[in-house]
Amino acid sequence: MARIRTVAAALRPLLPLHLVRPAVEYRLVKLRAARESGDRGAISIELALAVIVLVAIAGTVVYAITQLGQKVQGNIQKDVPAGGTAP
């Protein structure tokens, strides 16, 4: 649980976690209940859903970085003066 809080704190600026938190907590409760009952099928489904969420978050981060790179690309000077100093 501490790892989840650490990751959530790191992603806080990127994603409004207060919108996603209830769904994640619900899935964690379902996972714990499946683990206690020994239902392997439910455990695998819950873990698959967690992987889907993590892939979606990673995709969002990659998209944001790509958009930022394209936005900043126009500001980078193409001709660097000799000696490497900028004007």
C-alpha positions as CSV (number, residue, x, y, z in Angstrom):
1,M,0.0,0.0,0.0
2,A,2.9,2.3,0.7
3,R,4.2,1.8,-2.9
4,I,0.8,2.8,-4.3
5,R,0.9,6.0,-2.2
6,T,4.4,6.8,-3.4
7,V,3.4,6.3,-7.1
8,A,0.2,8.3,-6.5
9,A,2.2,11.1,-5.0
10,A,4.6,11.1,-8.0
11,L,1.7,11.1,-10.5
12,R,-0.3,13.8,-8.7
13,P,0.7,16.6,-11.0
14,L,-0.1,14.5,-14.1
15,L,-3.4,13.1,-13.3
16,P,-6.3,14.3,-11.2
17,L,-6.2,11.3,-8.9
18,H,-9.2,12.3,-6.9
19,L,-11.3,11.2,-9.9
20,V,-9.6,7.9,-10.3
21,R,-9.0,7.0,-6.6
22,P,-12.5,5.6,-5.8
23,A,-12.3,3.2,-8.7
24,V,-8.8,2.0,-7.8
25,E,-9.8,1.6,-4.1
26,Y,-12.8,-0.5,-5.2
27,R,-10.6,-2.7,-7.3
28,L,-8.2,-3.2,-4.4
29,V,-11.0,-4.2,-2.1
30,K,-12.2,-6.7,-4.7
31,L,-8.6,-8.0,-5.1
32,R,-8.2,-8.5,-1.3
33,A,-11.6,-10.3,-1.1
34,A,-10.6,-12.6,-3.9
35,R,-7.2,-13.3,-2.3
36,E,-8.9,-14.2,1.0
37,S,-11.4,-16.5,-0.6
38,G,-8.7,-18.1,-2.8
39,D,-10.4,-17.4,-6.1
40,R,-7.6,-17.4,-8.6
41,G,-9.7,-16.4,-11.5
42,A,-10.9,-13.2,-9.8
43,I,-7.3,-12.4,-8.7
44,S,-6.1,-12.7,-12.3
45,I,-8.9,-10.5,-13.6
46,E,-8.2,-7.8,-10.9
47,L,-4.5,-7.9,-11.7
48,A,-5.3,-7.7,-15.5
49,L,-7.4,-4.6,-14.8
50,A,-4.6,-3.1,-12.8
51,V,-2.2,-3.6,-15.7
52,I,-4.6,-2.0,-18.1
53,V,-4.8,1.1,-15.8
54,L,-1.0,1.3,-15.5
55,V,-0.6,1.0,-19.3
56,A,-3.2,3.8,-19.8
57,I,-1.3,6.0,-17.3
58,A,2.0,5.3,-19.1
59,G,0.4,6.1,-22.4
60,T,-0.9,9.4,-21.0
61,V,2.6,10.3,-19.8
62,V,4.2,9.4,-23.1
63,Y,1.6,11.4,-25.0
64,A,2.2,14.4,-22.7
65,I,5.9,14.2,-23.2
66,T,5.5,13.9,-26.9
67,Q,3.2,16.9,-27.1
68,L,5.6,18.9,-24.9
69,G,8.5,18.0,-27.2
70,Q,6.6,19.1,-30.3
71,K,5.7,22.3,-28.7
72,V,9.2,23.2,-27.6
73,Q,10.8,22.0,-30.8
74,G,9.9,25.3,-32.5
75,N,11.7,27.3,-29.8
76,I,15.0,25.4,-30.3
77,Q,17.4,27.4,-32.5
78,K,18.6,25.6,-35.6
79,D,21.8,27.5,-36.0
80,V,24.2,27.5,-33.1
81,P,26.9,30.1,-33.2
82,A,30.5,28.9,-33.4
83,G,31.9,28.3,-29.9
84,G,28.6,27.0,-28.6
85,T,27.3,30.3,-27.0
86,A,23.8,31.4,-27.6
87,P,23.1,35.1,-28.4
